[in-house]
Amino acid sequence: MLLVTSFVALAQQNPALPIDPNVRTGKLENGLTYYIRNNGQPENRADFYIAQKVGSMQEEDN
């Protein structure tokens, strides 16, 4: 049982992804981390994607 529990815990740890050198990153005072990258296609447009770390895996026990 302990062996199975260990494998489950290891499976939930994701290795860090390499960051593209063309990506500008930063963190605001409120904790928001941002990533900005210039994209030439399509021209004269901006795309925004929001990824939120929310859910039961991010909750802390009280």
Backbone atoms as SQL, in Angstrom:
CREATE TABLE atoms (id INTEGER PRIMARY KEY, chain TEXT, resi INTEGER, resn TEXT, atom TEXT, x REAL, y REAL, z REAL);
INSERT INTO atoms VALUES
  (1, 'A', 1, 'MET', 'N', 0.823, -1.189, 0.000),
  (2, 'A', 1, 'MET', 'CA', 0.000, 0.000, 0.000),
  (3, 'A', 1, 'MET', 'C', 0.867, 1.252, 0.000),
  (4, 'A', 2, 'LEU', 'N', 1.935, 1.246, 0.775),
  (5, 'A', 2, 'LEU', 'CA', 2.836, 2.397, 0.836),
  (6, 'A', 2, 'LEU', 'C', 3.484, 2.639, -0.520),
  (7, 'A', 3, 'LEU', 'N', 3.832, 1.574, -1.211),
  (8, 'A', 3, 'LEU', 'CA', 4.452, 1.691, -2.529),
  (9, 'A', 3, 'LEU', 'C', 3.502, 2.349, -3.521),
  (10, 'A', 4, 'VAL', 'N', 2.251, 1.964, -3.509),
  (11, 'A', 4, 'VAL', 'CA', 1.247, 2.559, -4.405),
  (12, 'A', 4, 'VAL', 'C', 1.062, 4.035, -4.077),
  (13, 'A', 5, 'THR', 'N', 1.007, 4.372, -2.802),
  (14, 'A', 5, 'THR', 'CA', 0.852, 5.764, -2.388),
  (15, 'A', 5, 'THR', 'C', 2.038, 6.597, -2.850),
  (16, 'A', 6, 'SER', 'N', 3.235, 6.050, -2.780),
  (17, 'A', 6, 'SER', 'CA', 4.427, 6.764, -3.229),
  (18, 'A', 6, 'SER', 'C', 4.364, 7.055, -4.718),
  (19, 'A', 7, 'PHE', 'N', 3.921, 6.091, -5.513),
  (20, 'A', 7, 'PHE', 'CA', 3.822, 6.299, -6.955),
  (21, 'A', 7, 'PHE', 'C', 2.773, 7.351, -7.297),
  (22, 'A', 8, 'VAL', 'N', 1.683, 7.372, -6.563),
  (23, 'A', 8, 'VAL', 'CA', 0.641, 8.376, -6.803),
  (24, 'A', 8, 'VAL', 'C', 1.190, 9.767, -6.505),
  (25, 'A', 9, 'ALA', 'N', 1.929, 9.911, -5.424),
  (26, 'A', 9, 'ALA', 'CA', 2.503, 11.211, -5.071),
  (27, 'A', 9, 'ALA', 'C', 3.511, 11.660, -6.117),
  (28, 'A', 10, 'LEU', 'N', 4.331, 10.762, -6.608),
  (29, 'A', 10, 'LEU', 'CA', 5.315, 11.117, -7.632),
  (30, 'A', 10, 'LEU', 'C', 4.654, 11.455, -8.958),
  (31, 'A', 11, 'ALA', 'N', 3.561, 10.810, -9.272),
  (32, 'A', 11, 'ALA', 'CA', 2.878, 11.063, -10.538),
  (33, 'A', 11, 'ALA', 'C', 2.281, 12.462, -10.576),
  (34, 'A', 12, 'GLN', 'N', 1.999, 13.049, -9.425),
  (35, 'A', 12, 'GLN', 'CA', 1.399, 14.376, -9.386),
  (36, 'A', 12, 'GLN', 'C', 2.429, 15.487, -9.472),
  (37, 'A', 13, 'GLN', 'N', 3.712, 15.186, -9.391),
  (38, 'A', 13, 'GLN', 'CA', 4.760, 16.193, -9.497),
  (39, 'A', 13, 'GLN', 'C', 5.161, 16.324, -10.959),
  (40, 'A', 14, 'ASN', 'N', 4.950, 17.506, -11.530),
  (41, 'A', 14, 'ASN', 'CA', 5.293, 17.747, -12.924),
  (42, 'A', 14, 'ASN', 'C', 6.633, 18.460, -13.009),
  (43, 'A', 15, 'PRO', 'N', 7.508, 18.034, -13.922),
  (44, 'A', 15, 'PRO', 'CA', 8.775, 18.745, -14.088),
  (45, 'A', 15, 'PRO', 'C', 8.517, 20.118, -14.706),
  (46, 'A', 16, 'ALA', 'N', 9.372, 21.066, -14.395),
  (47, 'A', 16, 'ALA', 'CA', 9.228, 22.415, -14.942),
  (48, 'A', 16, 'ALA', 'C', 9.459, 22.396, -16.450),
  (49, 'A', 17, 'LEU', 'N', 8.622, 23.112, -17.166),
  (50, 'A', 17, 'LEU', 'CA', 8.777, 23.216, -18.611),
  (51, 'A', 17, 'LEU', 'C', 9.843, 24.252, -18.934),
  (52, 'A', 18, 'PRO', 'N', 10.635, 24.015, -19.972),
  (53, 'A', 18, 'PRO', 'CA', 11.622, 25.036, -20.354),
  (54, 'A', 18, 'PRO', 'C', 10.899, 26.275, -20.885),
  (55, 'A', 19, 'ILE', 'N', 11.415, 27.456, -20.554),
  (56, 'A', 19, 'ILE', 'CA', 10.797, 28.707, -20.994),
  (57, 'A', 19, 'ILE', 'C', 11.481, 29.179, -22.268),
  (58, 'A', 20, 'ASP', 'N', 10.675, 29.529, -23.248),
  (59, 'A', 20, 'ASP', 'CA', 11.154, 30.070, -24.514),
  (60, 'A', 20, 'ASP', 'C', 11.945, 31.351, -24.228),
  (61, 'A', 21, 'PRO', 'N', 13.158, 31.503, -24.778),
  (62, 'A', 21, 'PRO', 'CA', 13.936, 32.723, -24.520),
  (63, 'A', 21, 'PRO', 'C', 13.260, 33.983, -25.061),
  (64, 'A', 22, 'ASN', 'N', 12.293, 33.840, -25.961),
  (65, 'A', 22, 'ASN', 'CA', 11.572, 34.992, -26.500),
  (66, 'A', 22, 'ASN', 'C', 10.394, 35.411, -25.624),
  (67, 'A', 23, 'VAL', 'N', 10.196, 34.722, -24.509),
  (68, 'A', 23, 'VAL', 'CA', 9.081, 35.025, -23.609),
  (69, 'A', 23, 'VAL', 'C', 9.581, 35.903, -22.468),
  (70, 'A', 24, 'ARG', 'N', 8.875, 37.011, -22.254),
  (71, 'A', 24, 'ARG', 'CA', 9.179, 37.897, -21.132),
  (72, 'A', 24, 'ARG', 'C', 8.259, 37.500, -19.984),
  (73, 'A', 25, 'THR', 'N', 8.839, 37.266, -18.820),
  (74, 'A', 25, 'THR', 'CA', 8.043, 36.853, -17.663),
  (75, 'A', 25, 'THR', 'C', 8.211, 37.851, -16.530),
  (76, 'A', 26, 'GLY', 'N', 7.263, 37.852, -15.638),
  (77, 'A', 26, 'GLY', 'CA', 7.334, 38.714, -14.468),
  (78, 'A', 26, 'GLY', 'C', 6.263, 38.332, -13.475),
  (79, 'A', 27, 'LYS', 'N', 6.331, 38.953, -12.320),
  (80, 'A', 27, 'LYS', 'CA', 5.343, 38.691, -11.274),
  (81, 'A', 27, 'LYS', 'C', 4.942, 40.023, -10.657),
  (82, 'A', 28, 'LEU', 'N', 3.646, 40.274, -10.597),
  (83, 'A', 28, 'LEU', 'CA', 3.131, 41.507, -10.023),
  (84, 'A', 28, 'LEU', 'C', 3.104, 41.417, -8.505),
  (85, 'A', 29, 'GLU', 'N', 2.922, 42.564, -7.848),
  (86, 'A', 29, 'GLU', 'CA', 2.889, 42.606, -6.385),
  (87, 'A', 29, 'GLU', 'C', 1.774, 41.743, -5.802),
  (88, 'A', 30, 'ASN', 'N', 0.683, 41.569, -6.556),
  (89, 'A', 30, 'ASN', 'CA', -0.441, 40.770, -6.058),
  (90, 'A', 30, 'ASN', 'C', -0.243, 39.273, -6.286),
  (91, 'A', 31, 'GLY', 'N', 0.915, 38.878, -6.833),
  (92, 'A', 31, 'GLY', 'CA', 1.225, 37.467, -7.026),
  (93, 'A', 31, 'GLY', 'C', 0.933, 36.936, -8.414),
  (94, 'A', 32, 'LEU', 'N', 0.321, 37.746, -9.286),
  (95, 'A', 32, 'LEU', 'CA', 0.006, 37.313, -10.645),
  (96, 'A', 32, 'LEU', 'C', 1.294, 37.179, -11.454),
  (97, 'A', 33, 'THR', 'N', 1.529, 36.001, -11.995),
  (98, 'A', 33, 'THR', 'CA', 2.677, 35.774, -12.873),
  (99, 'A', 33, 'THR', 'C', 2.215, 35.927, -14.309),
  (100, 'A', 34, 'TYR', 'N', 3.000, 36.649, -15.118),
  (101, 'A', 34, 'TYR', 'CA', 2.619, 36.855, -16.511),
  (102, 'A', 34, 'TYR', 'C', 3.740, 36.421, -17.449),
  (103, 'A', 35, 'TYR', 'N', 3.330, 36.079, -18.664),
  (104, 'A', 35, 'TYR', 'CA', 4.234, 35.667, -19.729),
  (105, 'A', 35, 'TYR', 'C', 3.816, 36.428, -20.984),
  (106, 'A', 36, 'ILE', 'N', 4.747, 37.131, -21.615),
  (107, 'A', 36, 'ILE', 'CA', 4.444, 37.910, -22.817),
  (108, 'A', 36, 'ILE', 'C', 5.385, 37.468, -23.927),
  (109, 'A', 37, 'ARG', 'N', 4.811, 37.230, -25.110),
  (110, 'A', 37, 'ARG', 'CA', 5.620, 36.837, -26.269),
  (111, 'A', 37, 'ARG', 'C', 5.052, 37.506, -27.501),
  (112, 'A', 38, 'ASN', 'N', 5.931, 38.073, -28.313),
  (113, 'A', 38, 'ASN', 'CA', 5.518, 38.674, -29.572),
  (114, 'A', 38, 'ASN', 'C', 5.174, 37.568, -30.560),
  (115, 'A', 39, 'ASN', 'N', 4.060, 37.740, -31.255),
  (116, 'A', 39, 'ASN', 'CA', 3.622, 36.772, -32.251),
  (117, 'A', 39, 'ASN', 'C', 3.244, 37.546, -33.505),
  (118, 'A', 40, 'GLY', 'N', 3.941, 37.325, -34.606),
  (119, 'A', 40, 'GLY', 'CA', 3.706, 38.057, -35.842),
  (120, 'A', 40, 'GLY', 'C', 2.486, 37.605, -36.617),
  (121, 'A', 41, 'GLN', 'N', 1.940, 36.460, -36.305),
  (122, 'A', 41, 'GLN', 'CA', 0.778, 35.941, -37.036),
  (123, 'A', 41, 'GLN', 'C', -0.369, 35.700, -36.075),
  (124, 'A', 42, 'PRO', 'N', -1.532, 36.142, -36.322),
  (125, 'A', 42, 'PRO', 'CA', -1.944, 37.057, -37.382),
  (126, 'A', 42, 'PRO', 'C', -1.493, 38.485, -37.066),
  (127, 'A', 43, 'GLU', 'N', -1.264, 39.261, -38.110),
  (128, 'A', 43, 'GLU', 'CA', -0.781, 40.627, -37.947),
  (129, 'A', 43, 'GLU', 'C', -1.865, 41.522, -37.350),
  (130, 'A', 44, 'ASN', 'N', -1.411, 42.544, -36.629),
  (131, 'A', 44, 'ASN', 'CA', -2.290, 43.574, -36.056),
  (132, 'A', 44, 'ASN', 'C', -3.370, 43.004, -35.134),
  (133, 'A', 45, 'ARG', 'N', -3.046, 41.948, -34.424),
  (134, 'A', 45, 'ARG', 'CA', -3.997, 41.341, -33.484),
  (135, 'A', 45, 'ARG', 'C', -3.256, 40.956, -32.199),
  (136, 'A', 46, 'ALA', 'N', -4.015, 40.855, -31.156),
  (137, 'A', 46, 'ALA', 'CA', -3.470, 40.394, -29.879),
  (138, 'A', 46, 'ALA', 'C', -4.315, 39.227, -29.385),
  (139, 'A', 47, 'ASP', 'N', -3.670, 38.207, -28.890),
  (140, 'A', 47, 'ASP', 'CA', -4.348, 37.054, -28.296),
  (141, 'A', 47, 'ASP', 'C', -4.011, 37.020, -26.811),
  (142, 'A', 48, 'PHE', 'N', -5.000, 36.706, -26.003),
  (143, 'A', 48, 'PHE', 'CA', -4.812, 36.614, -24.565),
  (144, 'A', 48, 'PHE', 'C', -5.328, 35.270, -24.080),
  (145, 'A', 49, 'TYR', 'N', -4.536, 34.607, -23.267),
  (146, 'A', 49, 'TYR', 'CA', -4.930, 33.339, -22.658),
  (147, 'A', 49, 'TYR', 'C', -4.720, 33.464, -21.157),
  (148, 'A', 50, 'ILE', 'N', -5.677, 33.027, -20.396),
  (149, 'A', 50, 'ILE', 'CA', -5.571, 33.083, -18.943),
  (150, 'A', 50, 'ILE', 'C', -5.611, 31.654, -18.402),
  (151, 'A', 51, 'ALA', 'N', -4.557, 31.282, -17.692),
  (152, 'A', 51, 'ALA', 'CA', -4.495, 29.971, -17.039),
  (153, 'A', 51, 'ALA', 'C', -4.526, 30.220, -15.535),
  (154, 'A', 52, 'GLN', 'N', -5.464, 29.619, -14.855),
  (155, 'A', 52, 'GLN', 'CA', -5.619, 29.836, -13.425),
  (156, 'A', 52, 'GLN', 'C', -5.341, 28.547, -12.664),
  (157, 'A', 53, 'LYS', 'N', -4.566, 28.676, -11.614),
  (158, 'A', 53, 'LYS', 'CA', -4.300, 27.532, -10.743),
  (159, 'A', 53, 'LYS', 'C', -5.387, 27.499, -9.680),
  (160, 'A', 54, 'VAL', 'N', -6.495, 26.858, -10.002),
  (161, 'A', 54, 'VAL', 'CA', -7.614, 26.777, -9.070),
  (162, 'A', 54, 'VAL', 'C', -8.112, 25.345, -9.004),
  (163, 'A', 55, 'GLY', 'N', -8.740, 25.023, -7.921),
  (164, 'A', 55, 'GLY', 'CA', -9.301, 23.689, -7.772),
  (165, 'A', 55, 'GLY', 'C', -8.868, 23.052, -6.476),
  (166, 'A', 56, 'SER', 'N', -9.322, 21.861, -6.260),
  (167, 'A', 56, 'SER', 'CA', -9.081, 21.190, -4.984),
  (168, 'A', 56, 'SER', 'C', -7.605, 20.879, -4.754),
  (169, 'A', 57, 'MET', 'N', -6.825, 20.719, -5.818),
  (170, 'A', 57, 'MET', 'CA', -5.400, 20.411, -5.639),
  (171, 'A', 57, 'MET', 'C', -4.634, 21.616, -5.086),
  (172, 'A', 58, 'GLN', 'N', -5.135, 22.841, -5.281),
  (173, 'A', 58, 'GLN', 'CA', -4.465, 24.037, -4.794),
  (174, 'A', 58, 'GLN', 'C', -4.984, 24.484, -3.428),
  (175, 'A', 59, 'GLU', 'N', -6.030, 23.854, -2.924),
  (176, 'A', 59, 'GLU', 'CA', -6.591, 24.235, -1.631),
  (177, 'A', 59, 'GLU', 'C', -5.717, 23.726, -0.497),
  (178, 'A', 60, 'GLU', 'N', -5.691, 24.507, 0.578),
  (179, 'A', 60, 'GLU', 'CA', -4.966, 24.100, 1.773),
  (180, 'A', 60, 'GLU', 'C', -5.964, 23.665, 2.839),
  (181, 'A', 61, 'ASP', 'N', -5.583, 22.676, 3.639),
  (182, 'A', 61, 'ASP', 'CA', -6.441, 22.221, 4.730),
  (183, 'A', 61, 'ASP', 'C', -6.472, 23.276, 5.827),
  (184, 'A', 62, 'ASN', 'N', -7.646, 23.515, 6.377),
  (185, 'A', 62, 'ASN', 'CA', -7.791, 24.491, 7.472),
  (186, 'A', 62, 'ASN', 'C', -7.914, 23.795, 8.793);
